[in-house]
Amino acid sequence: MNPAILIREANEDDLPQMLEIYNDIILNTTAVYQYEPQTLDMRKTWFQTKQQQGFPIFVAEEGDQIKGFSTFGPFRAWAAYLYSVENSVYVTATERGKGIGKLLVPPLIDAAKQLGLHTMIAAIDATNEASIRLHNYFGFKEVANFKEVGWKFNRWLDLKFLQLILEK
């Protein structure tokens, strides 16, 4: 792993670079089941909502470049899911496979534990083997495989749920 990469909490100044990463993922991968790129205003609203909810956003930074980011948010909206969150890890296309994801997951797990959460869930496209390996590395276990729940790039997509019970 690259020692020059700093993992830190994101701030609003990071949003343009985070938006560029996210929109590339929307347009070119099945990691996000969205079709349309987001705007900077949409990302600002997203960022403010995370802050209001008390959920962290971490960035991997090298020099002045954001190489990836991670966060978590509510798993589902109903009250009984209060202690369950869903995580997201995104890395810029040119940096995938270089260990940045492995730097972005531990602070999420630590933050979730500090918030007293019980479980973290990763919803991963079934063909995204790199993300599945990444989450397995940290102890996530596959608990569901939903067949043909998404439609993108003119094909049906299967979605896997991987889960980590957070030990205190």
N, C-alpha and C positions, 0 to 999 in steps of 0.2 A: 504494500500500500504506500501511497505517496505521502511522505511526511510534510510536504509543502501544503497539503490540503488542510484547511481549518474548518472544523464543524462549529457552527455558532447559531444562535437564534436569529431568525430572519427579521428584517425591518422593511418598512415601506419602500426604501430605496432599492431593495432587491427585486421588487415586483416586476419591472420590465424584463429582466433576465429570466426570472421564473416563468413569466408569461410566454416568453420565447420557447423555453423548454417544453412547457405544457402544451402549447399550440402545435409544436412539431410532433409531439406524441399523439395528439388528437388526429392530426392529418395523416400520419404515416405509420401508426401502430394500432394494435388492438388492446393496448394497456389501459386505455380510457374508452368507454363505450359512449362516446360523444361524436357528433359529426362536424359541428361548427366550431371554429376557433373562438376563443374568448377575447374580450376587450380588456384593456387596462382597467377600466372602471369596474368591470365584473371581478377582476382579480383583487381590486382594492376592497370591494364589498366582501369577498371571500376572506381576505386577510382580517378585516375588522370583525367579521363574525367569529373567526377563530379566536381572536383576542377576547371578545365578549364572553365566549364559552370557556375561556381559560385553557384552550388547547394550544400546544406548542407547534411551531414551524421551525425546522432546522434547515440550514443551507450548508452545502459543501462549497467552500470558496478557495480558489487558488489565485493569488494575486488579486486582481479586481474582477475576476470571472467567477460566476456562479456555475458550478459543474453539476449540481443536482440539489434536490430538496426533499424533505420528508415531513409528514404531519400525521395527525389522526383526528378523527371527529366521531360524532355519534354513529353507532352501528345502526340503530333504528330510533325513531322518534318517541316511542312510547316509554312511559315512566319506568317500567320494570327493566329496561335495557340500560339504565343509568350507569352501570358499572362495566359496560361493554363498549369498546370503540373499534373503529375500522381504520387501519393505517393505509398510507400511500407513500410510495417512494418513487421518485422520478429522477432520472439521470439524463443529461444531454447526450445526444446520439453519438458524438465523437468520443465520449468518455465511458460508454457502457463496457462492462467486462473488465474494468480496471480497479475494482474494489471500492468504488465510491459508495455503492449501496451498503456495503458492510460497515462503512463509517457512519451512515445515516440512520441505521436501524437501532443501535444501542441507546442513543439518547432518547428515542421514542419509548423504548421499553422502560428506561429509567424514569422518564417523566410520567408514564402511565402508573408505575408503581408509587411514585411520590404523590400522585393524585388519588391514590387508594382505589384504582380501577382493578377489576378482576380478570378481564380477558381482552385480548386484542385479536381482531379478525382481519385477514387479508383476503380480499376478493381479487382473484388473478385469472386472466384469460388462460384457458387450459393449454394453449400453445406457447405461453410465455415461460419456457423452461428455466431461463435465467432467474426470473423472479421467484419461481417455485423453489429452485435451489437455494437462493438467497434466504428465503423465509425458513426453509428446512434447516439451514445452517444455524439459525437462532432458536430452533426448537419448535417452530410452528408445525402442526400436523394437519394433514388434509382431513376435513370432516364432511365435505360435500362436494359433489360434482354435478352441476346443473347442466343438462344437455340443451343446446340450441336456445339459449335465453337472450342472446344478442344477435343483431344483424348488422354487419359492417363489411365493407369491401366485397359486397355481393356474395356473402356466405354467412352461414349460421355459426355462431360462436358459443362454445361451452365455457362455463365459468366455474372455477374451483374456489371453495372457501377453505382457507387454512387458518388454524386457531392456535393461539398461545395462551395458556392459563398463566397468569402472572403470579409468580411466587413472591412472597414478601421477603 
